[in-house]
Amino acid sequence: MESIPITLVRKKVKNARIVVKNSTTVELIVPLRYSQLNVDYLVESKREWILKALSKVKLRENAVQLQQNERFIRGKIYIIHERLIDTPFIDYEQARLYGRMNHFEGEGFVRILKKEAKLFLSKRLLELADEFGFRINKIQIRSQSSRWGSCSSEKNISLNWKLFLVPPFVCDYVLLHELVHTEHLNHSQNFWNRLSEVCPYVTQSHQWQKQFGRAVLQLHT
């Protein structure tokens, strides 16, 4: 029988709950006087659910595991080619990064990505708005850990810079999703009908986000 890596946490809570934090850490949070007998019973009764949850987490983690000389941009693996130059650059056609290794590490690399993301996402959003007749007010590119984008009643659209990391069809889906919100602020049937008119890959995008979205959102955090 497959073992489950459980960490028992006793807190001032009313009910026990299970939290799958990553592929190697499962926390069982229980009330202070919760008996060991109840702990054992809960783990055993939820064994199948825990193993399935761990399997899903492992898939997400493995989806974006990279080698030391690899980086994930626009849904592709980019290879770092070290050059003794002061200004790094990205070759999008060949999926290559040129520069010193430290250019593509830590906060320095995040600054490069954010700069590229701001230019690309703003331009692409305006292109799609013009193509499909949407009107927008302001565009913001932000850092977010759980959302890809949002749209206000004033038609201000906020986008997560990490959309620059996902495949183009997923990026376009999110941008079109927010653009449709300039006409329909809710998720009514009218919203989904309009989105389907302008975006032919709604289902594929949902599938990609379900499988890989959370892992990408955790990159560079």
N, C-alpha and C positions, 0 to 999 in steps of 0.2 A: 504493500500500500504506500502510495507516494506521501512523503512527509510534507508538512506545511510549516514554513518559518513564522511562528506566531510570537509577537511581543505583547505580553500582558500589561495593560496600563490601568491602574485603579484610580478613579477620579470621583469627585462629587457630582455624579450624574444619576439620573433616574433610571435610564435604560441602557442596556449593553448594545454596543454597535461595533461593526467590523470595518476597518479602513485599510484598503490596499494602497499603500503609499508608492511602491515601486515593485519591480520583479523579485526583490529579495526581502521586502519588508511588509508584513501584514500586522497591523495593530488591532488587538481586541481590547476595546475600552469598556470597562465594567464599573458598576457602583462599588464603593469601598468595601461593603460587606458581601459582595457576590461570592458565593461558595465555589470551591474548586470543582465540585461535582457539576454545578451549572456551567462553569467554564468549559469543561470537557464535553458536556452534552451539546453546547452551542457550537463548538468547533466541529464536532462530528456531524451535527445536523446540517451545517452550512458548508461541509467539505467540498461538495461538487461545485457550489457557487464560487467559493474561494479559488479553487483550481482553475475554473473558467476565467475568472477575473485576472488571475496571475498570467494566464496564457495570453490574454488580450494586451496586458501591459507589456509583456515581453515582445510581442509583435510590434508595438509602437516604438519601443526602445530600439529594437534591432533595425527598424526602418530607417533610422537616421544615424546609425553608428558609422563613423568615418575613420579612415586611416589618417595618419599624422599629416600627410601631404594632400588631403582632400577636404573640400568645403562644399556645402550644399547651397546652391543658388538656382532660382528659377526652376526648381524641380529636377535639377541635374547635379551630378557630381563633378565639381571643377577641380582640376589638378594644379597644384602649386608648382611653378617652375622658378626656382630661385635665380635671381639676378641681382647683382650688386648695383642697384639703382636707388635713387632717393625717393622717387615717386612711383608707387605701385599702380598697376592698371589691370583691367579685366578684359579678356578677349572673349566676348560672348559667343562668337561664331565657333571658336574652337574649344570652348569651355575650359579656359586656362586662366590662371592667375600668375602675373609676373611681378616679382619684387623680392625683397628679403623676407625670410620666414617670419620674422617678428612683425612684418606688415600685416600678416594674416592671422594674428593671435590677439586675444584679449580685447580690451576696450578700443584699441587702435583699429582693429578689423571691424568692430561693431560701428565705429564712426564712419568708416568707408561704406559699409552696407547701408547705413541710414541715409547717407548723402545720396547714394545711387537710388535708393528706394524712393526718396522724396521726389527726385526728378522723374523717375519712371512712372510711379503710381499717379502723380498729378497729371502727367501728360496722357497716360492711358485712360484715366477717368474722363478727361475732357474729350478725348477721341470718341469714347463710347457714348457720352452724353450727346455729342454732336450727331453721331451716326443714328441714334434712335430717338432724338428729339426731346431729351430731358433737359430741364433747367435746374442749375445748382447755384448756390450762393458762395459759400466758402469751402475750402478743402484743408483739412488738417491731417498730417501724418504723425502718428503717435506711437508710443511704446505701450503695449498692453499684453497681459499674460493670459487672458481668457477669451478675448473677443477679437474678431477679424475686422469689424467695422461697425459704424452706426450712422444714423441720419436723423437730424432734428426736424422739428416742424418748420423751421426757417430755411430748410433745404441746405443746411450745413452738413457736409459729409466728413466723417472722421475715419481714417483708415489705419490699420496696424501696419507698421513698416515691414513686419515679417511676411506680408503678402509677397514681398520681393523674393522670398525663398521658395514659394510653392510653384507647382507647374502652371504654365500660362492659362490653361483652361479653368483651373481652380481660382486663380487670381481674377480672371474676367468674370467668373460667376459671382464672386463676392462684390466686385465693383458694380455689376449689373443689379445685384440684390439691393444694394444701397441706393442705386439710382431709381429703382422702382419704388423705393420708400419715399421718394420725393412726390410721388403720385398717390401712394397708398401707405400710410404710416403703420398700418397693422399687418397681420399675416392672414388676411381674409382670402376667400377664394378669388376675388378680383385681383388681389396682389399676385397670387400664384399663377393665375391665367396670364397676367401681363408679363411676369417673369419668364414664363414658358414661351411667349411670343418673341422675346429678345434673346433668350439664352437656350440653346439646344442641348446643353449638357448639364442640366440640373441634377439628374439622378447620379451621373458619374461623379459630379463634384461632391455630392452628399456622401457617396461611398468613400471617396478619397479622404474627406475630412474625418469621417468616422474612424477610418483605419490609421491615418497618419497625422491628423490635425493637431492633436494634443502634444505629440512628440515635437512637432515643428514649433509650436508655440513656446515650448520649453527651451529651445535653442537660444544661446547667447543671453541667458538670464543669470 
